[in-house]
Amino acid sequence: MIEPPIIVGISGGVDSMVLLHAMMVNDYALIAAHFNHKLREESDQEAEFVKKYCLNAGLPFRQGAGDVRSYAEESGLSLEEAARILRYQFLFKIAETEGAGAVAVAHHADDQIETVLMNLLRGAGAKGLAGMRAVSVPNPWSDTIPVVRPLLEVDKEELIAYHSENQLPLVEDSSNADETFFRNKVRHSLLPRLESLRPGIRQRLSQTAQIMMAEDQALEYYTDLTWESCLSSKGGSYLQLSRDKLLENPVAIQRRIIRKALAALRPDFKDLRFQNVEAALDFVRDPSRKSTNWVAKVNISQSPRKVVLSTWETDLVKDQFPQLAEQREISLAEPGKKDLGNGWFLDFHVIDYKPEMFEGLEIPGEDFLVWMDQAGITSGAVLRVRQEGDLIQPLGMGGNSMKVSDLMINEKIPAPYRADWPLVASDKGILWVPGG
């Protein structure tokens, strides 16, 4: 049950005037709201028309305005997308201020068909092909206030008939005929052409939306279950996921987990593409990769157990990688388990070597496992952080040395962690860089 009042978005066109009138005659408690996009010379006159109509009808009225063109340029968005974002931000700000139970908009069945086709052309999955929902909460603008679309199953022809029958006034938006806008091109050119090629295409697209909506809801249900098991920890600017639990799921769920993670960190970012999601999953599937700069100023890093998505402004996620933040040096004079803190430890064992022990044995080569000749570890061996001038002789370099700092870069050890990264060292130099 939606609590009153309801904010109704009004442009002054046929659709929104019909929605407003129908809700008025059914005695809903309404607040009319109009957003002036400032895109055309007549925008101010249209705003004044809507205001007068609403006040004459005895309705509370709220209005706002924004420089859509400047916002589009600054944000790298199309005019359509910029206008939509600013308009909904305004409507939901009013809803929050007024304690409204919902925001009602006048999308109808023809809009739904156009949306499905537009999303298909963009390469959308089930969520995009499901189109718009009659009730949507949470949504990009609120976790608690729904967007409601009472006319979503009503054809445009029915709206025009209702408008004429009730002799409602209106203002015509001249930009609705401008085919430089993607939706207008789909509406005026593509859909009529498809209808001539395949009569009944509108009904079929509507059916597709219904099928995809049901499948999207099922996938979303399983995604939410998986999210709870995958999420290890969460802060204001980072998410930590279990790598194994993420990868044990079907690809469709993996993709949705990645999308859900980015939405939690960057809720205003709406341009996540298929290629971006696949790049993130390709990264996670390759255990040799440790850190990458992804999209929307979000980094992805991983250790054998965890995957962390963090914004550029985040503090370090301290248990993501081994660190010697508190203890700068730990003696390795005696074998055993050495506690590094934050759930990390070094387990140091001596094994008496016998050739037959290793016949047919595959020695693991994980990033955080090393096999050493005991003779190479002197009594002065320690676990310590990097020091100026540290060198190492990696296998395969013919006895040549390289800087530890260069090795860390080559192995893509995340830069914020390098200063406290533990190294196994002796009086002969660096013996091992974990993760390298």
Helices and strands as residue ranges (DSSP letters): E 6-9, H 14-25, E 30-36, H 43-56, E 61-65, H 68-75, H 79-98, E 102-104, H 109-121, H 126-129, E 135-136, E 147-148, H 156-165, G 174-177, H 182-185, I 186-190, H 191-197, H 201-230, E 231-235, E 238-242, H 243-247, H 251-265, H 274-285, E 291-293, E 298-302, E 306-311, E 329-331, E 336-341, E 344-348, G 355-358, G 374-376, E 382-384, E 391-392, E 402-403, H 404-410, G 415-420, E 423-426, E 429-432
